Amino acid sequence: MVRALMGATLLAIALAAGAIEDPSAMPTLLRATQDRHPAVRERAMKALRDPVRFPALLQALNHPDPLVAMMAGLVLANVKDPSMIPVLIQAQEDSSARVREGAVNALKAFSDSESGLALRRALKDPEPRVRQTAVRAVAAREGFDALAALKPSLHDPDALVRQEAVKALGAMKAPAMTSEFLQAMRDSDERVRLESVSALMALNDPSLMPALVSQAEDVSPRVRLRILQALLRSNDPEVTPFIFRMMKDPDLDVRQTALAGVARLDDPAVVPALIKALGDPEFKVRRVAVDSLATQFHDPTVIPALIRAAEDQNASVRQAALEALEGFHDPSVVPFFIKLLESRNSGVFFAVAQELVKFDDPRVAPAFRHALGSSNATLRRMAPSFLGRVNDPAALTALVAALDHTDPMVRLLTVAVLGALPDPPLSAFAHALKDANVKVRTETVRILGRLKRNDAVFLLQTALKDSKKAVRAAARRELNALGELDPETNRLKKRERRP
């Protein structure tokens, strides 16, 4: 079936290839260049490379089917047969702008003088789209030699042509065009001004900064943003006041970029300006201000400002401020973090607790002990694990007291935390073996076996008399693992039964 279809397609191409005078043949060949079979594509391209078909290829640029028109342009641009040159030059007289544009695009592949002259003539074509393509073609073909030819296009009546000229000349990074770029910064069209700023940036000339600053209040926020980016890249202390001024720009993107950029400046006014930006009506700006303040470790006023930001009405600002405070690891944040432990948000509690355990502060253990009494089950059940990480005797006292908590899950987690301590008090496990919850007692047995301590063996022996079979079975397993059961009788060894 597939072979039959491919054979039919090849037959159609063969017929089209033979019908040079038939205008319907060209669309068939062009569509065939996209066929899924390589043999079909190769046959079609071979037919299209025939110089006799070049005029028809040009006319196909006007075909109503977008695929046919597009493929005609691609074929013309890639054939690169010198015999095409006279046909392409002649096509510049065609009444169709699409045909003339296609011819210009194809001519850029040739290095002969006739093609070069034809392209330069196209810079004066009556149709803007043809002139725009000609600008690109001349720039790509001639490089620096095109400076004089392209210069008049900077004053073309069409904005897109002017934009293309600035872009092409800017890519050449030619200092000789500086004055033209400066003039283009005052163009009536935003797109031209944007390209002129980029062209000036590409010159990497510090002396141009005053000129950029003079246009920093352009009516277009996109232009102001591009100028700001240029000022930030310059690292010129002379432009710092203007960057600070742009932190108050009416455009959100400009303010955000200015705030992110000032963090890199070595200026005492940076931190006060960032702190002031925390009051911006846009939360995105406040968020950037927080991120920038997070890099200012040297200034003592930053932490109080970040603490205020951590209570912002916007969640993302609060989260950013909290993360920034964590990075400072300053004892002055401890009271604020302890206050946040009262939050009913488990994510906030966890993040804050992770930081608090890093501080050797006597206020930390009581804060976690208080959290054990939270009405939020998730929070109170997280508290034991953090108490276990606090290097303070008060934390151990709080853990032992938690064995009497009304929440059995808190008691269960507390037993696990005590078992992970380097030298846990055995009296705590003796107490836990009397817990009303069978899961707590079973976990206690498991931990006692893991301790591998002689004094823990006696407690395991007492667990053999527990009222629940699960606890007794767990105790027997642990004693057996410790070698305390006689392998023949499966009973306690006599020498170990003495208290």
GINORUR-V296224 format. One record per residue. N is the residue number from 1. PHI is phi in whole degrees, 0 to 359 (NA if undefined). NEAR is the number of other ideal C-beta (glycine too) atoms within 10 Angstrom. D_FIRST is the distance of its C-alpha to the first C-alpha in Angstrom with 2 decimals. Layout:
BEGIN
n=N phi=PHI near=NEAR d_first=D_FIRST
n=N phi=PHI near=NEAR d_first=D_FIRST
END
This chain:
BEGIN
n=1 phi=NA near=5 d_first=0.00
n=2 phi=296 near=8 d_first=3.83
n=3 phi=297 near=8 d_first=5.47
n=4 phi=296 near=8 d_first=5.06
n=5 phi=295 near=11 d_first=6.30
n=6 phi=296 near=15 d_first=8.68
n=7 phi=297 near=12 d_first=9.78
n=8 phi=294 near=10 d_first=10.65
n=9 phi=295 near=20 d_first=12.50
n=10 phi=297 near=17 d_first=14.30
n=11 phi=297 near=10 d_first=15.31
n=12 phi=297 near=17 d_first=16.73
n=13 phi=293 near=23 d_first=18.57
n=14 phi=299 near=12 d_first=19.88
n=15 phi=295 near=12 d_first=21.23
n=16 phi=294 near=22 d_first=22.71
n=17 phi=295 near=19 d_first=24.25
n=18 phi=277 near=11 d_first=25.91
n=19 phi=268 near=14 d_first=27.20
n=20 phi=295 near=13 d_first=29.95
n=21 phi=275 near=8 d_first=32.18
n=22 phi=275 near=12 d_first=29.66
n=23 phi=295 near=11 d_first=30.21
n=24 phi=282 near=8 d_first=26.82
n=25 phi=290 near=20 d_first=25.15
n=26 phi=298 near=23 d_first=26.49
n=27 phi=303 near=20 d_first=24.82
n=28 phi=298 near=19 d_first=21.37
n=29 phi=295 near=28 d_first=22.21
n=30 phi=293 near=25 d_first=23.78
n=31 phi=294 near=18 d_first=20.99
n=32 phi=293 near=24 d_first=18.62
n=33 phi=292 near=20 d_first=21.05
n=34 phi=252 near=12 d_first=19.82
n=35 phi=296 near=17 d_first=16.09
n=36 phi=283 near=9 d_first=14.75
n=37 phi=265 near=15 d_first=13.64
n=38 phi=304 near=8 d_first=16.92
n=39 phi=297 near=13 d_first=16.19
n=40 phi=293 near=20 d_first=15.74
n=41 phi=299 near=15 d_first=18.88
n=42 phi=296 near=13 d_first=20.86
n=43 phi=296 near=21 d_first=20.21
n=44 phi=294 near=26 d_first=21.30
n=45 phi=297 near=15 d_first=24.37
n=46 phi=298 near=12 d_first=25.37
n=47 phi=293 near=21 d_first=25.53
n=48 phi=289 near=23 d_first=27.44
n=49 phi=281 near=16 d_first=29.99
n=50 phi=292 near=16 d_first=31.20
n=51 phi=307 near=13 d_first=34.81
n=52 phi=299 near=9 d_first=34.51
n=53 phi=269 near=20 d_first=32.23
n=54 phi=301 near=25 d_first=34.67
n=55 phi=299 near=14 d_first=36.49
n=56 phi=293 near=20 d_first=33.31
n=57 phi=300 near=26 d_first=32.29
n=58 phi=298 near=25 d_first=35.66
n=59 phi=293 near=18 d_first=35.34
n=60 phi=294 near=27 d_first=31.96
n=61 phi=298 near=24 d_first=34.05
n=62 phi=264 near=15 d_first=35.16
n=63 phi=297 near=18 d_first=31.74
n=64 phi=293 near=7 d_first=31.68
n=65 phi=281 near=12 d_first=28.35
n=66 phi=304 near=8 d_first=29.60
n=67 phi=295 near=13 d_first=26.46
n=68 phi=296 near=20 d_first=26.90
n=69 phi=298 near=18 d_first=30.63
n=70 phi=296 near=15 d_first=30.29
n=71 phi=293 near=25 d_first=27.85
n=72 phi=298 near=27 d_first=30.21
n=73 phi=296 near=19 d_first=33.06
n=74 phi=293 near=14 d_first=31.31
n=75 phi=296 near=22 d_first=30.33
n=76 phi=300 near=26 d_first=33.89
n=77 phi=286 near=14 d_first=35.39
n=78 phi=249 near=11 d_first=33.43
n=79 phi=294 near=19 d_first=33.27
n=80 phi=54 near=11 d_first=37.02
n=81 phi=264 near=14 d_first=37.44
n=82 phi=304 near=11 d_first=41.18
n=83 phi=292 near=11 d_first=40.41
n=84 phi=285 near=23 d_first=39.34
n=85 phi=306 near=18 d_first=42.92
n=86 phi=300 near=12 d_first=44.48
n=87 phi=295 near=18 d_first=41.63
n=88 phi=292 near=24 d_first=41.93
n=89 phi=294 near=17 d_first=45.70
n=90 phi=298 near=14 d_first=45.53
n=91 phi=294 near=26 d_first=43.17
n=92 phi=290 near=19 d_first=46.05
n=93 phi=263 near=9 d_first=47.62
n=94 phi=295 near=18 d_first=44.67
n=95 phi=285 near=6 d_first=45.57
n=96 phi=272 near=14 d_first=42.68
n=97 phi=294 near=17 d_first=43.54
n=98 phi=293 near=20 d_first=39.90
n=99 phi=293 near=24 d_first=39.63
n=100 phi=297 near=25 d_first=42.94
n=101 phi=295 near=25 d_first=41.94
n=102 phi=297 near=29 d_first=38.70
n=103 phi=295 near=27 d_first=40.77
n=104 phi=298 near=29 d_first=43.30
n=105 phi=297 near=22 d_first=40.72
n=106 phi=283 near=27 d_first=39.28
n=107 phi=294 near=27 d_first=42.78
n=108 phi=295 near=20 d_first=43.80
n=109 phi=280 near=20 d_first=41.75
n=110 phi=253 near=19 d_first=44.16
n=111 phi=258 near=9 d_first=47.65
n=112 phi=288 near=11 d_first=49.31
n=113 phi=292 near=8 d_first=52.32
n=114 phi=296 near=13 d_first=50.81
n=115 phi=295 near=22 d_first=48.02
n=116 phi=298 near=20 d_first=50.69
n=117 phi=294 near=11 d_first=52.86
n=118 phi=295 near=22 d_first=49.99
n=119 phi=294 near=27 d_first=49.20
n=120 phi=293 near=16 d_first=52.87
n=121 phi=295 near=13 d_first=53.03
n=122 phi=293 near=23 d_first=50.15
n=123 phi=295 near=23 d_first=52.43
n=124 phi=247 near=12 d_first=54.30
n=125 phi=302 near=19 d_first=51.36
n=126 phi=294 near=8 d_first=52.23
n=127 phi=263 near=15 d_first=49.19
n=128 phi=305 near=16 d_first=49.68
n=129 phi=294 near=16 d_first=46.01
n=130 phi=289 near=24 d_first=46.15
n=131 phi=297 near=24 d_first=49.43
n=132 phi=299 near=23 d_first=48.06
n=133 phi=294 near=25 d_first=45.12
n=134 phi=295 near=30 d_first=47.65
n=135 phi=300 near=30 d_first=49.83
n=136 phi=298 near=16 d_first=47.02
n=137 phi=294 near=26 d_first=46.06
n=138 phi=296 near=25 d_first=49.67
n=139 phi=297 near=24 d_first=50.37
n=140 phi=293 near=14 d_first=47.30
n=141 phi=277 near=17 d_first=48.06
n=142 phi=250 near=18 d_first=51.85
n=143 phi=62 near=12 d_first=52.89
n=144 phi=299 near=12 d_first=56.70
n=145 phi=293 near=11 d_first=57.14
n=146 phi=269 near=23 d_first=55.69
n=147 phi=307 near=17 d_first=58.54
n=148 phi=294 near=10 d_first=60.60
n=149 phi=291 near=17 d_first=57.70
n=150 phi=274 near=23 d_first=56.38
n=151 phi=306 near=14 d_first=59.82
n=152 phi=298 near=11 d_first=60.09
n=153 phi=292 near=25 d_first=56.80
n=154 phi=294 near=21 d_first=58.69
n=155 phi=245 near=13 d_first=60.53
n=156 phi=300 near=20 d_first=57.58
n=157 phi=295 near=8 d_first=58.01
n=158 phi=264 near=15 d_first=54.60
n=159 phi=296 near=15 d_first=54.63
n=160 phi=294 near=16 d_first=51.08
n=161 phi=292 near=24 d_first=51.93
n=162 phi=298 near=25 d_first=55.12
n=163 phi=300 near=25 d_first=53.26
n=164 phi=296 near=25 d_first=50.77
n=165 phi=293 near=29 d_first=53.74
n=166 phi=297 near=30 d_first=55.58
n=167 phi=297 near=19 d_first=52.48
n=168 phi=294 near=21 d_first=51.84
n=169 phi=288 near=28 d_first=55.51
n=170 phi=297 near=21 d_first=55.93
n=171 phi=295 near=14 d_first=53.22
n=172 phi=279 near=16 d_first=55.36
n=173 phi=51 near=12 d_first=58.29
n=174 phi=265 near=17 d_first=60.76
n=175 phi=303 near=9 d_first=64.31
n=176 phi=296 near=12 d_first=65.16
n=177 phi=263 near=22 d_first=63.17
n=178 phi=305 near=16 d_first=65.12
n=179 phi=297 near=9 d_first=67.21
n=180 phi=292 near=19 d_first=64.16
n=181 phi=293 near=25 d_first=62.47
n=182 phi=297 near=17 d_first=65.70
n=183 phi=292 near=12 d_first=65.83
n=184 phi=294 near=26 d_first=62.21
n=185 phi=295 near=22 d_first=63.24
n=186 phi=254 near=12 d_first=65.15
n=187 phi=297 near=19 d_first=62.28
n=188 phi=287 near=8 d_first=61.91
n=189 phi=260 near=15 d_first=58.25
n=190 phi=301 near=16 d_first=57.47
n=191 phi=296 near=18 d_first=54.36
n=192 phi=292 near=24 d_first=56.44
n=193 phi=296 near=24 d_first=59.14
n=194 phi=300 near=23 d_first=56.66
n=195 phi=295 near=25 d_first=55.33
n=196 phi=292 near=28 d_first=58.90
n=197 phi=297 near=26 d_first=59.90
n=198 phi=298 near=17 d_first=56.94
n=199 phi=295 near=25 d_first=57.93
n=200 phi=292 near=26 d_first=61.52
n=201 phi=299 near=20 d_first=60.46
n=202 phi=295 near=16 d_first=58.50
n=203 phi=288 near=16 d_first=61.74
n=204 phi=53 near=10 d_first=63.28
n=205 phi=246 near=13 d_first=66.73
n=206 phi=302 near=12 d_first=69.31
n=207 phi=292 near=8 d_first=71.43
n=208 phi=273 near=17 d_first=68.82
n=209 phi=301 near=17 d_first=69.33
n=210 phi=301 near=12 d_first=72.15
n=211 phi=293 near=15 d_first=69.93
n=212 phi=293 near=21 d_first=67.20
n=213 phi=299 near=19 d_first=69.81
n=214 phi=297 near=14 d_first=71.11
n=215 phi=254 near=18 d_first=67.77
n=216 phi=291 near=19 d_first=67.37
n=217 phi=250 near=13 d_first=68.17
n=218 phi=307 near=19 d_first=65.38
n=219 phi=294 near=8 d_first=64.46
n=220 phi=269 near=15 d_first=60.85
n=221 phi=298 near=15 d_first=60.34
n=222 phi=294 near=16 d_first=57.33
n=223 phi=290 near=21 d_first=59.62
n=224 phi=299 near=23 d_first=62.33
n=225 phi=296 near=22 d_first=59.90
n=226 phi=295 near=23 d_first=58.77
n=227 phi=294 near=29 d_first=62.44
n=228 phi=300 near=26 d_first=63.26
n=229 phi=300 near=16 d_first=60.57
n=230 phi=293 near=20 d_first=62.14
n=231 phi=296 near=23 d_first=65.60
n=232 phi=294 near=19 d_first=64.51
n=233 phi=290 near=11 d_first=62.93
n=234 phi=289 near=18 d_first=66.13
n=235 phi=54 near=12 d_first=68.29
n=236 phi=265 near=14 d_first=71.18
n=237 phi=300 near=10 d_first=74.07
n=238 phi=293 near=12 d_first=75.16
n=239 phi=265 near=22 d_first=72.21
n=240 phi=306 near=17 d_first=72.67
n=241 phi=303 near=12 d_first=74.69
n=242 phi=287 near=19 d_first=71.89
n=243 phi=294 near=24 d_first=69.34
n=244 phi=299 near=17 d_first=71.70
n=245 phi=297 near=13 d_first=71.98
n=246 phi=285 near=24 d_first=68.20
n=247 phi=292 near=22 d_first=68.30
n=248 phi=254 near=13 d_first=69.72
n=249 phi=301 near=19 d_first=67.09
n=250 phi=293 near=8 d_first=66.03
n=251 phi=271 near=15 d_first=62.34
n=252 phi=300 near=14 d_first=60.95
n=253 phi=297 near=15 d_first=58.71
n=254 phi=295 near=22 d_first=61.60
n=255 phi=298 near=23 d_first=63.97
n=256 phi=299 near=22 d_first=61.55
n=257 phi=294 near=21 d_first=60.91
n=258 phi=295 near=27 d_first=64.65
n=259 phi=296 near=27 d_first=65.48
n=260 phi=293 near=14 d_first=62.96
n=261 phi=283 near=19 d_first=64.24
n=262 phi=293 near=23 d_first=67.98
n=263 phi=300 near=17 d_first=67.67
n=264 phi=271 near=12 d_first=67.33
n=265 phi=277 near=17 d_first=70.48
n=266 phi=264 near=8 d_first=73.77
n=267 phi=212 near=14 d_first=75.96
n=268 phi=296 near=8 d_first=78.38
n=269 phi=278 near=12 d_first=77.24
n=270 phi=297 near=22 d_first=73.72
n=271 phi=298 near=20 d_first=74.46
n=272 phi=303 near=13 d_first=76.62
n=273 phi=293 near=19 d_first=73.94
n=274 phi=293 near=25 d_first=71.23
n=275 phi=297 near=20 d_first=73.50
n=276 phi=297 near=13 d_first=74.13
n=277 phi=292 near=23 d_first=70.38
n=278 phi=295 near=19 d_first=70.22
n=279 phi=263 near=10 d_first=71.64
n=280 phi=298 near=19 d_first=68.82
n=281 phi=294 near=7 d_first=67.53
n=282 phi=267 near=13 d_first=63.89
n=283 phi=296 near=14 d_first=62.93
n=284 phi=296 near=16 d_first=60.40
n=285 phi=291 near=21 d_first=63.31
n=286 phi=297 near=23 d_first=65.44
n=287 phi=296 near=23 d_first=62.69
n=288 phi=296 near=24 d_first=62.49
n=289 phi=299 near=30 d_first=66.29
n=290 phi=298 near=28 d_first=66.31
n=291 phi=300 near=19 d_first=63.77
n=292 phi=288 near=22 d_first=65.91
n=293 phi=296 near=27 d_first=69.10
n=294 phi=298 near=20 d_first=67.55
n=295 phi=266 near=14 d_first=67.88
n=296 phi=262 near=19 d_first=71.58
n=297 phi=293 near=12 d_first=73.14
n=298 phi=279 near=7 d_first=76.38
n=299 phi=256 near=15 d_first=77.58
n=300 phi=290 near=9 d_first=79.43
n=301 phi=279 near=12 d_first=78.78
n=302 phi=289 near=21 d_first=75.05
n=303 phi=298 near=19 d_first=75.25
n=304 phi=302 near=13 d_first=77.23
n=305 phi=293 near=22 d_first=74.80
n=306 phi=292 near=26 d_first=71.79
n=307 phi=297 near=18 d_first=73.57
n=308 phi=295 near=14 d_first=73.94
n=309 phi=293 near=23 d_first=70.26
n=310 phi=290 near=24 d_first=69.36
n=311 phi=249 near=12 d_first=70.73
n=312 phi=299 near=18 d_first=68.67
n=313 phi=289 near=8 d_first=67.31
n=314 phi=262 near=14 d_first=63.75
n=315 phi=296 near=11 d_first=62.10
n=316 phi=292 near=13 d_first=60.24
n=317 phi=292 near=23 d_first=63.53
n=318 phi=300 near=19 d_first=65.35
n=319 phi=296 near=17 d_first=62.76
n=320 phi=297 near=23 d_first=62.87
n=321 phi=294 near=26 d_first=66.68
n=322 phi=297 near=22 d_first=66.76
n=323 phi=297 near=16 d_first=64.47
n=324 phi=294 near=22 d_first=66.67
n=325 phi=298 near=25 d_first=69.82
n=326 phi=299 near=16 d_first=68.37
n=327 phi=291 near=12 d_first=67.92
n=328 phi=282 near=16 d_first=71.60
n=329 phi=48 near=11 d_first=72.95
n=330 phi=250 near=14 d_first=76.30
n=331 phi=303 near=11 d_first=78.85
n=332 phi=293 near=12 d_first=79.59
n=333 phi=272 near=23 d_first=76.30
n=334 phi=304 near=17 d_first=77.29
n=335 phi=303 near=13 d_first=79.10
n=336 phi=292 near=18 d_first=76.17
n=337 phi=296 near=24 d_first=73.68
n=338 phi=297 near=19 d_first=75.98
n=339 phi=298 near=14 d_first=76.05
n=340 phi=290 near=23 d_first=72.23
n=341 phi=299 near=20 d_first=72.29
n=342 phi=281 near=15 d_first=73.49
n=343 phi=295 near=15 d_first=70.19
n=344 phi=275 near=11 d_first=68.28
n=345 phi=273 near=15 d_first=65.04
n=346 phi=294 near=14 d_first=63.95
n=347 phi=295 near=9 d_first=61.93
n=348 phi=295 near=19 d_first=65.04
n=349 phi=304 near=22 d_first=67.22
n=350 phi=298 near=14 d_first=65.02
n=351 phi=298 near=18 d_first=64.78
n=352 phi=292 near=26 d_first=68.52
n=353 phi=300 near=24 d_first=69.45
n=354 phi=301 near=13 d_first=67.40
n=355 phi=277 near=19 d_first=69.64
n=356 phi=300 near=23 d_first=72.92
n=357 phi=293 near=19 d_first=72.85
n=358 phi=278 near=12 d_first=72.92
n=359 phi=265 near=17 d_first=76.37
n=360 phi=270 near=10 d_first=79.58
n=361 phi=230 near=16 d_first=81.18
n=362 phi=295 near=11 d_first=83.47
n=363 phi=276 near=15 d_first=82.02
n=364 phi=287 near=26 d_first=78.56
n=365 phi=301 near=23 d_first=79.39
n=366 phi=300 near=14 d_first=81.25
n=367 phi=293 near=24 d_first=78.33
n=368 phi=289 near=28 d_first=75.91
n=369 phi=297 near=19 d_first=78.54
n=370 phi=297 near=15 d_first=78.74
n=371 phi=294 near=23 d_first=74.94
n=372 phi=299 near=21 d_first=75.31
n=373 phi=266 near=13 d_first=76.89
n=374 phi=297 near=18 d_first=74.02
n=375 phi=284 near=7 d_first=72.97
n=376 phi=274 near=15 d_first=69.35
n=377 phi=301 near=12 d_first=68.27
n=378 phi=297 near=12 d_first=65.67
n=379 phi=292 near=22 d_first=68.30
n=380 phi=293 near=21 d_first=71.04
n=381 phi=279 near=20 d_first=68.69
n=382 phi=278 near=21 d_first=67.70
n=383 phi=302 near=28 d_first=71.38
n=384 phi=302 near=27 d_first=72.22
n=385 phi=297 near=17 d_first=69.58
n=386 phi=283 near=23 d_first=70.98
n=387 phi=300 near=28 d_first=74.56
n=388 phi=293 near=22 d_first=73.67
n=389 phi=259 near=16 d_first=72.78
n=390 phi=271 near=25 d_first=76.02
n=391 phi=275 near=10 d_first=78.62
n=392 phi=204 near=17 d_first=81.62
n=393 phi=306 near=9 d_first=83.88
n=394 phi=296 near=16 d_first=83.65
n=395 phi=291 near=22 d_first=79.91
n=396 phi=295 near=18 d_first=80.72
n=397 phi=300 near=13 d_first=83.37
n=398 phi=293 near=23 d_first=80.87
n=399 phi=292 near=27 d_first=78.38
n=400 phi=299 near=16 d_first=81.05
n=401 phi=295 near=13 d_first=82.06
n=402 phi=291 near=24 d_first=78.44
n=403 phi=293 near=21 d_first=78.64
n=404 phi=254 near=11 d_first=80.59
n=405 phi=295 near=19 d_first=78.06
n=406 phi=288 near=8 d_first=77.35
n=407 phi=271 near=15 d_first=73.57
n=408 phi=299 near=14 d_first=72.60
n=409 phi=292 near=15 d_first=69.49
n=410 phi=298 near=22 d_first=71.76
n=411 phi=295 near=22 d_first=73.93
n=412 phi=297 near=23 d_first=70.95
n=413 phi=294 near=23 d_first=69.64
n=414 phi=296 near=30 d_first=73.19
n=415 phi=301 near=30 d_first=73.57
n=416 phi=297 near=16 d_first=70.36
n=417 phi=294 near=20 d_first=71.63
n=418 phi=299 near=23 d_first=75.05
n=419 phi=292 near=19 d_first=73.44
n=420 phi=273 near=12 d_first=71.68
n=421 phi=289 near=13 d_first=75.00
n=422 phi=298 near=4 d_first=76.60
n=423 phi=219 near=7 d_first=79.76
n=424 phi=288 near=22 d_first=79.43
n=425 phi=287 near=13 d_first=82.59
n=426 phi=294 near=15 d_first=82.63
n=427 phi=299 near=10 d_first=84.74
n=428 phi=294 near=20 d_first=81.80
n=429 phi=287 near=21 d_first=79.72
n=430 phi=300 near=16 d_first=82.71
n=431 phi=293 near=15 d_first=82.75
n=432 phi=291 near=25 d_first=78.99
n=433 phi=292 near=19 d_first=79.35
n=434 phi=259 near=12 d_first=81.41
n=435 phi=298 near=19 d_first=78.76
n=436 phi=289 near=8 d_first=78.13
n=437 phi=265 near=13 d_first=74.35
n=438 phi=294 near=16 d_first=72.96
n=439 phi=293 near=16 d_first=70.06
n=440 phi=295 near=24 d_first=72.61
n=441 phi=294 near=24 d_first=74.64
n=442 phi=296 near=22 d_first=71.63
n=443 phi=296 near=22 d_first=70.48
n=444 phi=298 near=31 d_first=74.09
n=445 phi=300 near=30 d_first=74.12
n=446 phi=301 near=16 d_first=70.89
n=447 phi=290 near=19 d_first=72.33
n=448 phi=301 near=30 d_first=75.64
n=449 phi=294 near=23 d_first=73.89
n=450 phi=289 near=14 d_first=72.03
n=451 phi=294 near=19 d_first=75.33
n=452 phi=54 near=11 d_first=76.55
n=453 phi=246 near=15 d_first=80.17
n=454 phi=301 near=9 d_first=83.07
n=455 phi=288 near=10 d_first=84.40
n=456 phi=281 near=21 d_first=80.99
n=457 phi=296 near=18 d_first=81.20
n=458 phi=299 near=17 d_first=84.14
n=459 phi=293 near=21 d_first=82.19
n=460 phi=296 near=24 d_first=79.29
n=461 phi=297 near=16 d_first=81.85
n=462 phi=294 near=13 d_first=83.12
n=463 phi=291 near=23 d_first=79.57
n=464 phi=295 near=16 d_first=79.54
n=465 phi=258 near=9 d_first=81.88
n=466 phi=299 near=19 d_first=79.62
n=467 phi=287 near=8 d_first=79.34
n=468 phi=255 near=13 d_first=75.52
n=469 phi=298 near=9 d_first=73.70
n=470 phi=298 near=13 d_first=70.90
n=471 phi=290 near=22 d_first=73.55
n=472 phi=297 near=16 d_first=75.32
n=473 phi=295 near=14 d_first=72.09
n=474 phi=296 near=24 d_first=71.23
n=475 phi=296 near=26 d_first=74.75
n=476 phi=296 near=19 d_first=74.51
n=477 phi=298 near=15 d_first=71.19
n=478 phi=293 near=23 d_first=72.70
n=479 phi=295 near=22 d_first=75.91
n=480 phi=295 near=14 d_first=74.02
n=481 phi=295 near=12 d_first=72.00
n=482 phi=274 near=19 d_first=75.34
n=483 phi=78 near=10 d_first=76.79
n=484 phi=266 near=19 d_first=79.33
n=485 phi=250 near=18 d_first=78.52
n=486 phi=287 near=13 d_first=79.76
n=487 phi=296 near=8 d_first=76.71
n=488 phi=275 near=6 d_first=78.56
n=489 phi=259 near=8 d_first=79.96
n=490 phi=59 near=9 d_first=77.52
n=491 phi=242 near=12 d_first=80.65
n=492 phi=298 near=17 d_first=82.23
n=493 phi=294 near=13 d_first=84.09
n=494 phi=301 near=8 d_first=87.80
n=495 phi=290 near=7 d_first=88.70
n=496 phi=262 near=16 d_first=86.30
n=497 phi=276 near=11 d_first=87.48
n=498 phi=286 near=6 d_first=90.66
n=499 phi=297 near=5 d_first=90.46
END
